[in-house]
Every structure is written in C-alpha cells, then in structure tokens.
C-alpha cells in the first residue's frame, strides 16, 4: 500500500500487512501473533504494544488520506478487539 505523507514504522507496516484487505476481520490476538513472528521481539506485554501501535496506525492512515480506512470493534471486556480494512468513500 502506498504512503502519501507519513512513513509507517516497521511495526505499523507489519500490522498493516497482516490485516486482510478483503474486509474480513482479524482479532488483536491474531495480530499479536503475527507481530511477534515478524518482529522477533520478546516483550512483556505484546498485546498492549500491538493495541497502541494499531491506534497510532489508524490515525496515521486517516492523516495520510489513504484509499482505505482501518476500522475496529469497540472494546468488549475479555473479548479481543477485531480490526478490518474498509474502502474509503
């Protein structure tokens, strides 16, 4: 996916690549697994790191005025947050 203004960090690029482009949803747990495999990092709270990176990525995609947007489900207690890509209208 092409960047128009802000460059994506390596973590953001890994997460952006992991989100399916066909509109299907991916959970934060699955994103965390993908991120850990790609980044080869061992940190204490990886889901928190992924969650923060996803929040930053959602804002950056909007700021870059990409042809798509990243959507997420609301926080739901013990349930994972789900992310997906929608085409910008």
C-alpha positions in Angstrom: 0.0 0.0 0.0 1.3 3.4 -1.0 2.2 6.1 1.5 1.3 9.7 0.7 2.8 11.6 3.6 3.8 10.0 6.8 6.0 6.9 6.6 4.9 3.8 8.5 7.2 2.4 11.2 8.3 -1.2 10.9 5.8 -2.3 13.5 3.0 -0.4 11.7 4.0 -1.9 8.4 3.9 -5.5 9.8 0.4 -4.9 11.3 -0.9 -3.2 8.1 0.2 -6.1 6.0 -1.4 -8.6 8.5 -4.9 -7.1 8.2 -6.8 -8.8 5.4 -7.7 -6.5 2.5 -10.9 -8.4 1.6 -12.9 -6.9 4.5 -12.7 -9.9 6.8 -11.8 -9.3 10.4 -8.7 -10.2 12.4 -8.5 -10.2 16.2 -6.0 -8.5 18.3 -4.7 -11.9 19.5 -4.0 -12.9 15.9 -2.3 -9.6 15.1 -0.2 -10.0 18.2 1.0 -13.4 17.0 1.8 -12.1 13.5 3.7 -9.1 15.0 5.7 -11.3 17.3 6.7 -13.6 14.4 7.7 -10.8 12.1 9.4 -8.6 14.6 11.2 -11.4 16.5 10.9 -9.4 19.8 10.2 -10.7 23.2 8.5 -8.1 25.2 6.5 -8.4 28.4 3.1 -7.2 27.2 2.9 -7.6 23.5 -0.9 -7.2 23.2 -0.6 -3.8 24.8 2.1 -2.8 22.3 0.1 -4.0 19.4 -3.0 -2.2 20.6 -1.1 1.1 20.9 0.5 0.6 17.6 -2.9 0.0 16.0 -4.3 3.1 17.5 -1.4 5.1 16.0 -1.8 3.3 12.7 -5.5 4.1 12.4 -4.7 7.8 13.0 -1.8 7.8 10.5 -3.9 6.1 7.8 -6.5 8.9 8.2 -3.9 11.6 8.2 -2.3 10.2 5.0 -5.7 10.2 3.4 -5.2 6.6 2.1 -7.7 5.0 -0.2 -8.9 2.8 2.7 -9.5 3.1 6.5 -8.9 0.7 9.3 -12.0 0.0 11.5 -12.2 -1.7 14.8 -14.8 -3.1 17.1 -15.4 -1.4 20.5 -13.6 -2.8 23.5 -15.6 -5.6 25.0 -14.1 -6.7 28.3 -12.3 -10.1 27.9 -13.0 -10.4 24.2 -10.4 -9.5 21.6 -10.8 -6.3 19.5 -11.2 -7.0 15.8 -9.8 -4.9 13.0 -10.6 -4.8 9.3 -10.0 -2.6 6.3 -12.8 -0.6 4.5 -12.6 1.2 1.3 -12.8 5.0 1.7 -15.9 6.6 0.2 
